[in-house]
Amino acid sequence: MLQDFRTEVRQWLEANCPASMRTPIVEEEEVWGGSQEKFKNPDSKIWLERMAAKGWTAPEWPKAYGGGGLSPQEAMVLKEEMNKLGCRPALLSFGIWMLGPVLLQYGTEEQKKRHLPKIARGEIRWCQGYSEPAAGSDLASLGTRAEAVGDQFVINGSKVWTSYADASDWIFCLVRTDFNVSKQQGISFMLIDMHQPGVKVEPIRLISGASPFCEVFFKDVKTSKDNLIGPLNGGWQIAKALLTHERQAISEINKKPSELPLDIIAKQKLATRDGRIADEHYRQRLAAWHMDNTAFELTLERETSLQKAGHSPGPASSMFKLYGTELNKRKYELMMEAIGFQSLVWEGTDEARERQAVRDWLRSKGNSIEGGTSEIQLNVIAKRVLGLP
């Protein structure tokens, strides 16, 4: 039965995936959806529409919510066949990776039907409103306030390090709805439309030269009470559930489909002898990284299988996030060393990979901060995994 499904998937992909969507994805052609999506490659739009029509942008979501209704085993087959053909992801989405699982678990039926299909079709782009200037690692200290006024909440405050807020349509947000209880108990989880008066977004320029992060300000911003997810003042539990999905996604940042494999770059840039990299010390460190990366990927695959069988990742997501970000930083250190002094070129070279390498190297440093710092992950591992006092 599963083999018949594999044959069907392979035939459908071969017939429907455009040729340019079977090449390594480049950053400017990534599709995040939403009202501001430009589709620099027209085939990207075709590919998204075809995949969304099948429900395969969110293959395991129920069909009633825009998904494919696939079993975990069928979803794995789809992923394997897409990889074999070199298919690009049709849609990258915080809505799919983070908000969707939360809505499926905590949302009402009306909320699921209103939001999930638009996420799966890439019609709405979402960003995450968690961190604040005075509430980063200590997220429970957040102060953005939401006050009930009639059938609405009125929000005032600010968020920081909000990825792609300037390109997003809606934000899933943690707000304080009760200041008279312990800080974890007075937090609620809400959905807020970004296209309204009172929302101000300011990009933050990073050392890499890019500005994916933003600061978001709310001044008397409104959202209806039916955009409250879960119970009032019950957002902390939802926030923790979402963080497990976020940390799992960050842990897999090492898999960047737009890059040549590290060993190929090293062979192109370093002297070789008998088909091997001549520098024995570099070769050993490269081999060690490959072994560690392979072991990590196998561990993630095992955990994915467990999750599809109903196992919750829980605090283990902190282990994956910590290890994955360290692997990513090691990769770019090795890449910079292989490219040599040319890796520090910022402008003025025709070699796009060299211009991008230094930016990716600088950007990788932020992996150990976003989604909870490495220090926070170590605390979670110590307390909740190892049971240390």
N, C-alpha and C positions, 0 to 999 in steps of 0.2 A: 504493500500500500504506500509506504513512504517512498519507495523507489519510483512508483508511478508519479507521485507528487514531484520528485526531483526532476524527472523527465519533463513534466509539464512546466516547471519553473524555468528550466534551462531553455526550452523552446520559446517560452514567452520572452525571456530576457534577450535572447538572440534576435527575436523579431522586433522588439520594442525599445531596446536601449540604443540610442544614437551612437554612432562611431566615436564622436568626440567625447561622449560620456564614458568611454572605455579607456580613457587615458588618465594618468595621475592628475589629481585636481590641483589647480593653482589657486592661490588665495583670492585673487580678484574674481574668480568664477565660483566661489563658494555660494551656496544658496541658503539663506537664513529665512526667507519668506517675509511676510508682512507688507504693509502698505508702501514702504519705501524700496522694496526689492527692484533692482534694475535689470537683472538677467543679461549680463554682459555677453554671454554666449546664448543665442536663441535656443540651442538644443537643451540648455538647462531647464527652460520653462516647459518644453515638451516632455522632458524626462520626469520632472516633478508632477505634471498633470497626469501622466500615464501611471506613475507609481501611486499617486494619491487615489486615483480611480480604483486601483486594486486594493487600496488600504494598506499598502506595503511600506509606507513611510512610518507607520506604527503597526507592524505586522501582528503583534499579539493583543492589541486592543480589540475589544468587541466590535463587530461590524456596525452595530447601532451607534457607536461613537466615532465612526470614521476609520476604524482600524481594519486589519485584514482578517481577524478572527482565527489566526493560525494557532496551532498548538506549539508548545516550546520546541518540540522536535521539528515541526515544519518550519518554524522561524529560523532554526539553526541551518536547515537545508537551504533556505533562501539566502542567508548570509554566506554560506559556503559557495553557492553557485554564483552569487554576485562577485565574490572574491576571485573565483576562477576566471570569470570573464573580464575582470578588471573594472567592474561598474563603479562609478562614483556614487557616494550617498546622494540621494535626490534632494534631501533636506536635512540641514543641521538646525537643531532647535532646542533651546532651553525648555520650551513647552513640552517637548517629547521626553527629554531626559529627566527633567525635574518636576515640573508642575503636573504633567499628565499622571504619573504614578500617584501623586498626592490626591488629585481629583478622583481618581479611580477608587482610592481607599477611603477618603473622607468627604467627598462631594455628594451633594444631593443628586437625585436623578435629573432634575431640571438643570443643575449646574453642569453636569457631565454632558448632557445633550446640547447645551448652549455653547460650551467652550471647546470640548475635545475635537469635534469634527473640524472646526476652524484651525486648530493646532495641526491636525494631521494633514490638512490641505495646504498648510503654509500661508494661510490668509492673515493670521495674526502673529506678530513677533512679540515674544515676552522677554522681560528682563527681571532680575531678582533684586528686591529691595530688602537687604538684611543689614549689612554693616552701616555704622554711623560714625561721624568724627570722634565721638566719645564712647563708642561701643563697637569695638572690632572683635578681638579675641573674647572679650567679656560681652558677648552678644546680648545677654539677658539684661544688660544695663541700658538698652535702647530707650530713647525718649520721644521718638516721633509719636504724636498724640492723635488719637481718633475719638471724637466725641459724637455720641448719638444725638441727632437732631431730626425728629420726625421719623421718616422712613429711610433716612440716610445717615452716613457717618461723614463728619467733616475732619479732614486730616491736615495737620500742621507739623512741620519738622523737616528733616533732611536725611538723605542716604548718601553714602560715598562708596567708591570702588564698584559702582554699578555697571557691569559689563554691557556695552552696546545700548545703553539707555537712550542715546541720541538717535538710534535707528529703530527703537521699539514702539509698539502700539499700546501695550498694557504692561503692568508691573505686578508681580505677586510679592506681597509686602508684609513685613512684620510691624505691627503698630501697638502702642500701649493704650489699652482701654480701661485700665484700672490702676491708679497710683497708690491705692491704699492697702494693697496686698503684697506678698513677697514678689520680687521682680519677675520670676518665672511665671507666676500665676496670673499676672495682669496683662499678658500679651495675647493679641489676636492675629489671625492670618487672613488678609484681605486681598482682593483683586481690584486694581485701580486703573482706569482708563487714562493714558498719558496725554491724549489729545483733548485737553480741556484747560480753561483758564486757571492760573494758579500753579501749574506745573512748569518748572524751569529746569533745564538740563544744561550742565556745563561740562564739556569733555576735559579730561585730565591728561596732559601730555606726559608720556613716559620717557625714560632714558633711551628706549629703543627708537624713539621718534614717532611711534604710533600713539593713538589716543583711543584705545578700546574701552577704557574705564571712564566713568563720568560721576559727577556729583549731581544729585537730584534734590530739588527743593519743592516742598509742598506748602502752599499758602491758601488756606481755606478751600482745599480741594475736596470734592465730594465723590462718594461712591454709595450705591444703594445697599441696603442691608442684605439683599440677596447675593451680594458679592462677598459676604463673610463665609469663609470655609471652616467647617467644624463649629464647635460651640464658642460663644463669646468668652474671652479670656482663656481659651483652650488652645492657643496657637503654638505654645512651646513644644507640645508633643508633635504637632505637625511639622514644626521647624526642624526638629531632630530627625524625623523621618525623611524629610526632603534632603537634609545634609548627607544622609547615607548615599542617596542617589547622586548628589553632586560630587562627593568625594570619589565615588566609583568612577564617574566620568573623567574627573581630573587624573585619576590614577592611570588612565589609558591614553593620556596626552602624548605618550611616547610614540604612538602610532600615527605619524603624520603622513598621509598618503601622497602629499605633493613632493616629498623628498626622495632623492636617490638613496638607496641603502648606504649606511655609513661605511661599510667595507669597500664598496665601489668607489665612493668619494676618496677614501684613503689611498686606494690603489692608483687612482688618477693623479693624485697630488704628491704622493711620496715615492721615493725610489723603490724599485722592486728588484728582486733577485730570484730567478727560477720561478717566476710567477707569483712570488710571495713578497709581502712588504719587507724591505731589507732591514728596517729598524726593529730589532728583536724585542726591545722593551715596549715599543708602541704596539707591536703585534700581540704581545702577551696581554696588554691592557685591553686591546680591542677584542681579543678572544674572551677575556673575562667578562667584558660587558655583554657580549653576545650570549654567553652561557647564562648570565644572570637575567638577561632580558627574556630569553627563551623559557627559563624556569618560571619567571613572573607571568608570562603570557599563559603558560599551562595552568598556573595557579588560578588566574583570572577565569580561564575557561571552566575549570572545575567549580569555582564559586558561582559562575553563571548557571551551570547545570543545577547546582544546589538551589539557587534562587528560583529557577523555573520549576523546581519540584516543591516549592513552597517555603524554602528556608530563607529567613530574613538575614541580610548581611550584618546588621547591627554594628557593633564597634569594630568588627573586622574591616569595615570600609576605611577606618583610620589607618590601619596597617597598609592597605593597598595604596591609599593616597600618599602616605609618607614614602613608601618604597618606590612608587611610580615616579614621583617628582624627583627623587634623588637619581634614579636611572636616567631621567630626561636631562638633568643637569650634567651628568657624566657624559652623555652622548654628545652634547654640544661642546663640552671641553675637548673631547677627542676630535670632533669635527674642526674646531678652531685650530687645534694643533696641526692637523693634517693639512689644512689650507695654508697655514703659515701666516706671514705678515700680510698677505693679501686678504686674509679674513677680517682685517681691521679697516678695509676700505669701506667708506660710507657712501661715497658718490664717485662718479667718474670712471667706472669700469663697465664693460659690456657683459661681464660675467654676472648674471642675475643671482646665481647661487652664492657668490662671494658677498654680494651686497646684502643678501637675506641672512647669511650665516651669522653675521655679527648681531643683527637684530634679534634673531631667534636665540642666540646665546644670552644676550641681555634679558630677553623676555623670560627665559627659563628660570632666572633667579626669582621671579615672582611666583613660580609654581609652589614654592615652599611657604608662601604667605596666604594666597587665595584659598578659599574653602576651609579656612582654619589653619593657622601656622603649624609648622612642623613641631614646635614646642607643645602646642595644644594637642596634636595627634599623639605625641609621646605620653602626655598625661592620660589621655583616654585609653591608650594601650596599657599603660601601667595599672590603671585603676579598674577598667572594665574588662580587659582581656586577661591580664596576668593576676588580677586580684590583689595587687600590692596595697598596703595601707597609705 
